[in-house]
């Protein structure tokens, strides 16, 4: 089987009878089995996906199928799906079964999407390499000795390796876009509040966004269009109308595009990425657009602000995982002889991995009485300043362009001993989460070793249509 790379080609073959939904699922199951060494899926819903496929085939025959009939997707292991396990890549949720389905996932199911399995990710979506999972690291299909990016690494590799047509991931600081760049696929992070977070296991609630990973911008746009919109279960979701993102067009005038000067001039950026980004800038200029360099004065404060606020929110959000009500409970000693506090400590210490423990401790420190104003309050003030500077930038420009990542995919184990180096992998992606703006990563060629390179585009809030339209032209 040559894997499909667009939903339009799947639909064409379904319409002319070349393939059925059942055959599609069977082909994907064979590929998943052949690519087990990539460690993409933590659970494959083989029988259930085949049953879903049969049901969709019947709907297609009756002319009653939804807009996503024939699309086979995987979902990141942080999204609830009734009756299925959800682990967030962690031991702390051992044997936990979802009690309800996330709004975003339910909307896709209502349009006859077929879910083939649950995808590996960094524990509680904390990581830039997918090496922090209790299920072991995911490997990049372009070079299995390298990381796929994180935290939605399994979701990106599944699309890259043709194990499903698209994936649904989550993006807190680049977790959809960074792995998309490392794997040579498209990753779309919507405006904060565009998609309901109901049913997403929280990492940092004021940053988390559910977003699609696909082979092309059209498929990502279609998935976003169906997931987006108001939801009574999420008070932070926007009630702004959802437009047809896949059909959106660019204005009939030259675009004004800013590019991050550091993205093409900084010596800290890999040379192949600098050159690839510059080529794209030259192409846009040749097409008649105004493309100008900009400096973000608060760039050096982006990562500290992001990590102080997200670890603080993680410390609060993850306090509910205590080993008492559900999930992992310490068995290292006789728990009947323990007091409650010791049981909490032992269960959480054994259940959470090293990176999650690190971030909980950092966040608890930032929220502690002695340091609250020095760290948390200060970071909130800087977040507001970054947002104001970004707003001023978009008063002059339609888009902000940069590389998605400073380097191509690095080797497994290369940065695990140096958290700071790992955090720097997010330098270009975190701004969109800090300010809540939409951003997309699209493939931008490969380096000399054949490793994918990503290009990031950012737009003002709720301009996902324009973002997709420019991504398509590029």
N, C-alpha and C positions, 0 to 999 in steps of 0.2 A: 504493500500500500504506500502510495506517495501521499503524505498527509496534506489535507486541505489547509490552505493558508488564508482563506477568506470565507465569510459566511455566504457571500453572494454566489460563490462557486458551489458551495454545499446546496444552497437553495435551487440552483440551476439543475444540478444532478438529481435532486429529489423530484423536481417537477418533470424532468424527462424520463424518469424511471431507471436511471443508471444505478442508483443506490437507494437503499431504505435506511430509516433511522436505526433499525436493528443491526444492519450490516455496518453502519458507521460505528456504533458502540462496540461491536465485535472486533473491528479493526483497531480501535483505540485500546481495547483490552489486550490485544496481542502486542501492541507497541509498548504498553505499560509493563507487560511481562518481560519483554526484551530489554527494557531500560531500567530494570530494578536497581542496577548498580548506581544510578544517579540519586536514589533515595528520595524521590519526589513525593510519593503518596504515603501517608501514614495509615490510610484505610481506603480500599477500593470497593465501591458499591456495585460489584459486577452484576449480581442477579437483579438487584433493584433497578439499575440503569437499563438493563435489557427489557424489564417489564415496562419502564417508562417509555422506552423506545417503541415498543409494540403499541402502547396506548397512543403515542403521537402519530405513528403510522396510520392508525385507524382514523384519527382526527383529520390527517391530511387527505385520506381517501374520501372522507365525508365533506371536505372543504370547510372544516371548523377549527383548523389549527391556529395557534397563537403566532405572534410575530417572531418568536425565537424557535419555532419548530425546526428541529434538526441541528440546533447548536448544542454541542456537548462541552460542558465546562467542569472545572474543579473549583473547590472553595477552600480558602485558607483556614487553617485550624484555629481560628479565633472567631468564626462565625457560627452561630447556633442554627441547628437544623433538627427539628423535632425527631426524637427517637434515635438519633445518631450520637455517637461519642463526640465530645469536643474537649481537647486537651490543652490548647494554647501552647503546644510544644513542651509541656511541663509535667513533671511527676506529681505535682500538687493536685492535679485534676485526674488522677488515675481513676479509671472506671466511671467517670462522670458522663451522664447522658443528658443531652439538651432537652429542656422541657418545653421549648417553643422554637419557632423559626424566626430568624432575623427578618425584619421588614424588607430589606433589599433583596434577600434570597427569595422570599415569598413572592415578590413582584415578578421575579424572573421565572419562577415555577408557574405562576399564573399565565405566563406567555409561552409555556411549553418547553422551557429549557430542560436539558437532561443533565443531571449532576452525576458525574462518574466517580467522584471520590473526594477525600479530604487531604489537603496538601501540607507538607512539612513547612515549618517556619521557625524563626528564632523564638525562644521562650517568651511568652507574653509580648511578642512583637518587638522585643528589645535586642537590636543587633543590626549590623550592616554586612553580615557575611553568611548568615544561616548556619553558623557553627555552634550556636548556643542552644540548640534543640535537644530535648531529652531523647529524641529519636535518632540522634546523630546528624552529621552535616549533610547538606544537599550538595551535589557536585554540578559544575557548569558543563552543559553538553558540548560547548565549543572546545573545552579542555578539562577533562574530569579531575585534573590535579588542582584546579582553581575553584574559588568560591563563586556562587551565583549572585552574590549580593544579598541584602536582607532588608527587612525581615521576611518579605514575601518571596523568598528564594525558590521554594518549591513551586509556587504559582507561576513564576517567570520561566523556570526550566521546563515546566509542563507544556507551556505554549511553544517555547524554543524547540523542544525535542518532538513536537507533534503528538503529545500524549493526550491532548484535548484541544479544542479550538480556541478557548479563552479561559481565563481564570478571574476570580474575584478575590482581591487582596485588600489590605488596609495600609494606609499611609499616615504615619505620625510625624516623620521627619524626612521622608524620602523613601519609605518602605515599599512603595509600588514603583516609583521612578528609577531608583538606584539599581535594583535587580533587573528591571527592564533594560537599562543601559548596558549592564554587564552581560545580558543574554541576547541583545540584538532584537528586542521586541518593543512594542508600544505600551507605555504605562501612563494612565491618566489619573491625576489627583484632582477631584472637583473642588469647588469653593466650599469652605467649611459651612456645614448646615444644608448643603445641596441634597445630600443623601442621608436618610435617617440612620442613626447609630444604634437604634434598638436591635438588640441581639448580637452586637459586636462586643466581645470581651474587652473591657476598657484597659488601656495602658495610660494615656494622658487625655482626659476627656475634652479639653479645650483645643486639642491638636488633631485627634483621631479623625480620619476620613476613610470611608470605604470607596475603593476605586477599581476599575477593570484593567486587566492586562490582556492584550490581544496582538495579533500579527499586523494589524493595520489600524489607522485612526478611525475609519468608518465603523468597524466592529466595536471598538472601545466606546465610540459615541452612542451607538445603538444601545449597548448595555447600560450606559450611564442614563440615557433618556428614560429607560424603563425603570431603573432603580430610584431615580430622583423624585422629589416632590414632597408635599406635606405628609405628616404622620402624627396621629394623635398620641402615639407612644413616646415621642421624642420632642421635648419642648424647645430644643435648640435648632430644630430643622426649619428651613425657610419655607414660607408660603408663596414665594415668587413662582409665577408660572414656568413650566418646563417647556422649552422650545425643542424643535426637531434638530438636534445637534448635528446629525449626520448629513442633513440637507443645508446646513448653514453656509453662507458665502461671505467672502471678504468684501469690504467697501470698494466702490469703483474709483479708487484714487491710490496714489502711492502710499504705502504704509510707513509709519514712523516707528522704527525698531531700535531700541537701545540694546547694546550688548555690554556685558560686564567686562571691563578692561582687564581685570585680574584673570579672567577666563582664557585670554589669548596672550597675555604678556607675562604673567607670573611664572617664574622659573620652577615653582612648586608643582606646576601642572605638567603632566606627561607630554613630551614633544608631539607625539602622534595625535593627541587630543587637541593640542593647541593648533596644529596644522589643519586638522579636520574641521574645527570650529571656524577658523579663518576662511577656509574654502567656502563654507556655507554663507558667511558674511559677504564674501566677494560675489557669490551667486545672487544674493538678495539685492546687492547694489546694482549688479548688471541688469537685474529685472526692473530697475527704476525706483526701488524703494530707498527711503532715507534711513541709513543705518549708522548710528553714532555710538562711540564709546561712552560709558558712564562709570562713575565710581560711587560705591555706596559707603558713605563715611562710617557707618556703624557695622560694616562687614565683620570686623574683628570681634564684635560683641554678639554676633548671631549665635554661634555655638554655645558660649557660656550661658546666654539667656535661655536658649532652647533646653540645655541639659539641666539647669537649675529648676525650671518650671516643670518639665516633663518628669523628672525624678520626684519632685514634690507631689505631683498628681498621682504618680505611680505608687508612692508610699501610702497615700490615702486609699486609692482604688484597690490595691492588693491586700489591704488589711483584712478583707472579708475572707481570704483563703487561710483558714486557721486549722484545718485538719480535724475539725469537730463535726461540722454539719454534713460535709461531703468531701470526696477526694482523699488524698493521701493522709494517713495518720501514722505517726512514728511507731515502729514496732521494735526499736532497738533495745528497749527495756520494758518491763512490766508496766503498762500504762495505768493499770488500776492503782498502782502505788504512787502515781505522780499527782502533784497538784496541777491545777488548770494552766497556770502560767508556764510551767515547765513543759507541759504537753504542747502548748502553742509553740514555744521556742524550738523544741526538738522537731516537731512536724514541719515547721516553716524552714528551719535550717536544712533539713534533709530533703524536703520537697522542692524547694527553689534551687535553681542552678546558680553558679557563681556570679554571672552578670546581673541577674535579677536581684540577687542579694545586695550586690554593690549599689545598684540604683535605688533600692529601697532605703539603704543606709544613707546614701547621699541626700535623698529626698527628705528623710526623717530629720537629718542634720539641718537642712535648709529651712525646715518648718519649726525647728525647736525654738523655744522662747528666747534664748540668748541670741539667735542668729536670724530670726524671722525677718526683721527689718533690713539687716545687712545683705541678705541674699534674696529671699523670696520677694519682698516688697520692691527691692531695687530692680530685680529682673522683670517684674511686671511694669515698672516705669520705663525700662529700656525697651520692652516689647512695644509699648505705646509709641515711643520715639521711632522705632524701626517701622512701625505701621505708617506713621505720619510721613516719614521719608519716602516710603514706597508709594503712598498716595500722591505725593508731589511728583514723583517720577512718572507715574501714569497719567498725570495731567498733561504731560508733554508727548508721551509715547503710547503706541498701541500695544506693544509687546516688549518683554525683556528676554533676551537670549543669552544663554551661557552653556558651557558643557554641563552634562548631568553629573559627572563625577570627575575628580582630578586625575584619576588613573584608570586604566582598564582593570579587569578582574585580577585580583592578586591571588597568590598561592594559598591553599588551605594551610592554616597554622602560622602564616607569615606575620599576622598582627595580633594574635590572641594574647600575647604577653604584654602588649602595649595598648591599653584601652584608649589613650589619647590619639594614637595614630589611627585606630579604628574609627573613633568619633570624627576625625577629619575627613573621612570618606563622605560625610554628609554636608560638607561645607556649602555646596551650591543648592542643595535640595531643601534645607531647613527653612529658608526664608519664606517660602510659600506656606508652610505650616504655621510659622510664627505670626504671619499677618492674615492667614486664612484665605489666600488667593488661589485660583486654579492654576495648575501647571501640568505639562505633558512632556514625557521623554520619548523621543523617536530615534530610530537607528540612524547613525551618521557614519557608516563605513566601518572598517576594521583597521587594526594596527598591523605592523609587519608580521606578527605571529598569528594573525587571523582572529584576534580577540575583538569582540564588538565594542563600538564606541557610541555613546549616546549624546544627543543634543536636547537641551531643555528649553522650553518656551513657557513663559508665564504671562498671564493676562489679568486684567482687573476682575473683581468679583462678578460671578454669574455670566462671564463672557466665554463659557466653554465652547459655544458654537464657533466663534471666531478662532479660538485656539485650535479646534479640530480642522477648520477650513485652511489655516496656514500650515498645519502639520501635514495635511493631504498634499498641498502644493509642493512641500519640501520632500 
